[in-house]
């Protein structure tokens, strides 16, 4: 494909008139920008203002350390649309700049490179692409040739540019190998892309963690930059065929991109894919392991679809049962010029040589494309801006009320918890006081009992001493009486031995 000359930044005259009228009529501080529709000659990457039902708030990966990450993560309060014009973000020296020139409005829509891709047998390294993949294309799906055949392809892959990987029936290269769908993630202002591959039976897909260094995708010479991703941060798939370029559809990891080929074209962000998975719970923006998506539901508000009607459809997300071709005039993928598959580009490799681009069948004329207005109505645009502002203010007020209600509920819960904690502490203190009183009474009883026993022992000792003293007194008296009796008896014996005393007579007197 020959390189187009890079035109200077310019806007269509009608768009300039509309912007001038809006600036003059609106007295709001910061009006919400409206999105140029695909049929507008001045269509660019400027996204539309999203109503409250268009898309939920972006959620950063939970538990992930964002320090040192190369790409910013969306704020938790809501999705902030990118600027309508962009500087050159590619590492290639000859890469083009983003522009709002009409020549680029349908870049990748009129002509595409269609090839068969030889997928790797291990999970490839992720790459960071500056712009989103184009909308999906319709393919004709032939009957399944054998029972274990898997429909591989039908998605956009990076090969120095977004190329269409044509679908075909393939047999797993080895027993029990599983087909892993491509991975697209809107992270900051880039698209993190992991090519599709055959996964060994003992391996699971690991989503690129936030904060790791991701290699920038190599851009082939002469490739014009496309449209930035227009939608919430997180995992996504390309929009349905015929949609406005740049829009992304949030979806679970492992969702086949082909599930949306039967959905209506979208002109604003808001469509999403809700999936029922078999393993590992996840949300759109925070996934750790691959989940086996089997059935999905595609939902879109009226503000997102080209026909202005809400949409909801359940689709089987089974690589052995790809969706059938949607009826009507829809952009259809051209058949590859060669049946020889091209190796999937991976980091560290040079850009492969690709065949020439082919025209896409089924693209309606510019005036008949979804969402194309007959003329630029400044008043209608101003009213649309005012409605979007009112909806944004209403959504912000609802979020503030919800935050206030949540804060009050948290405060009440904290107060209730504090009261319960205070009651528990009071109960514990009362129980402790009762235990201390019981222990004190028990100690007093023990002391009284000890005193009584001591007094009884003292009385018993006194009685024993008194009895001993009385006994000794009796014994001493008995000994004294015995001694006295012996003394008397001895005296009596002595008296008996003595001769009788002779009385003096008269002779003796003379």
VENDAHU-V175527 format. One record per helix or strand. SS is the DSSP state (H for helix, E for strand). FROM is the first residue (numbers start at 1). LEN is the number of residues. Records with the same first field share a line. If there is no record, write none. Layout:
SS=FROM-LEN, FROM-LEN
This chain:
H=13-13, 102-3, 257-4, 366-3, 378-120, 506-4
E=111-2, 114-2, 117-2, 120-1, 127-3, 138-1, 149-4, 155-4, 162-4, 168-4, 178-3, 183-5, 190-5, 197-3, 206-1, 215-2, 230-1, 234-5, 247-4, 266-1, 272-6, 289-1, 293-8, 305-1, 311-6, 318-1, 321-1, 332-1, 342-2, 358-2, 361-1
